[in-house]
Amino acid sequence: MARSESRFIQKLTKTQVQRLETLRDDGDNKRIRRRAHTILLSFQRTSVNELVKIFQTNRNTICGWLDRWEAEGFAGLADKQRSGEASGCV
């Protein structure tokens, strides 16, 4: 069964769009800038397949970014802690 390429971010407020544009242009690092740009393009109805081409990554990565945005909002743009990295807990 082929995957649907018509998955889009459906709702963004004007404030969210403005903040995403700021992060896209001036985010702390390249990964946050790319993720913010992905959310904006998805909201503008750019397909997952097109996002894969634009960002030269795979569907799982793009869908993961969209999933994290839908679940966590702006917090989902940040990097997740990777195994082997020290946690903030003592």
Secondary structure as a PSIPRED ss2 file (coil, helix, strand):
# PSIPRED VFORMAT (PSIPRED V4.0)

   1 M C   1.000  0.000  0.000
   2 A C   1.000  0.000  0.000
   3 R C   1.000  0.000  0.000
   4 S C   1.000  0.000  0.000
   5 E C   1.000  0.000  0.000
   6 S C   1.000  0.000  0.000
   7 R C   1.000  0.000  0.000
   8 F C   1.000  0.000  0.000
   9 I C   1.000  0.000  0.000
  10 Q C   1.000  0.000  0.000
  11 K C   1.000  0.000  0.000
  12 L C   1.000  0.000  0.000
  13 T C   1.000  0.000  0.000
  14 K H   0.000  1.000  0.000
  15 T H   0.000  1.000  0.000
  16 Q H   0.000  1.000  0.000
  17 V H   0.000  1.000  0.000
  18 Q H   0.000  1.000  0.000
  19 R H   0.000  1.000  0.000
  20 L H   0.000  1.000  0.000
  21 E H   0.000  1.000  0.000
  22 T H   0.000  1.000  0.000
  23 L H   0.000  1.000  0.000
  24 R H   0.000  1.000  0.000
  25 D H   0.000  1.000  0.000
  26 D H   0.000  1.000  0.000
  27 G C   1.000  0.000  0.000
  28 D C   1.000  0.000  0.000
  29 N C   1.000  0.000  0.000
  30 K H   0.000  1.000  0.000
  31 R H   0.000  1.000  0.000
  32 I H   0.000  1.000  0.000
  33 R H   0.000  1.000  0.000
  34 R H   0.000  1.000  0.000
  35 R H   0.000  1.000  0.000
  36 A H   0.000  1.000  0.000
  37 H H   0.000  1.000  0.000
  38 T H   0.000  1.000  0.000
  39 I H   0.000  1.000  0.000
  40 L H   0.000  1.000  0.000
  41 L H   0.000  1.000  0.000
  42 S H   0.000  1.000  0.000
  43 F H   0.000  1.000  0.000
  44 Q C   1.000  0.000  0.000
  45 R C   1.000  0.000  0.000
  46 T C   1.000  0.000  0.000
  47 S C   1.000  0.000  0.000
  48 V H   0.000  1.000  0.000
  49 N H   0.000  1.000  0.000
  50 E H   0.000  1.000  0.000
  51 L H   0.000  1.000  0.000
  52 V H   0.000  1.000  0.000
  53 K H   0.000  1.000  0.000
  54 I H   0.000  1.000  0.000
  55 F H   0.000  1.000  0.000
  56 Q C   1.000  0.000  0.000
  57 T C   1.000  0.000  0.000
  58 N C   1.000  0.000  0.000
  59 R H   0.000  1.000  0.000
  60 N H   0.000  1.000  0.000
  61 T H   0.000  1.000  0.000
  62 I H   0.000  1.000  0.000
  63 C H   0.000  1.000  0.000
  64 G H   0.000  1.000  0.000
  65 W H   0.000  1.000  0.000
  66 L H   0.000  1.000  0.000
  67 D H   0.000  1.000  0.000
  68 R H   0.000  1.000  0.000
  69 W H   0.000  1.000  0.000
  70 E H   0.000  1.000  0.000
  71 A H   0.000  1.000  0.000
  72 E H   0.000  1.000  0.000
  73 G H   0.000  1.000  0.000
  74 F H   0.000  1.000  0.000
  75 A H   0.000  1.000  0.000
  76 G H   0.000  1.000  0.000
  77 L H   0.000  1.000  0.000
  78 A C   1.000  0.000  0.000
  79 D C   1.000  0.000  0.000
  80 K C   1.000  0.000  0.000
  81 Q C   1.000  0.000  0.000
  82 R C   1.000  0.000  0.000
  83 S C   1.000  0.000  0.000
  84 G C   1.000  0.000  0.000
  85 E C   1.000  0.000  0.000
  86 A C   1.000  0.000  0.000
  87 S C   1.000  0.000  0.000
  88 G C   1.000  0.000  0.000
  89 C C   1.000  0.000  0.000
  90 V C   1.000  0.000  0.000
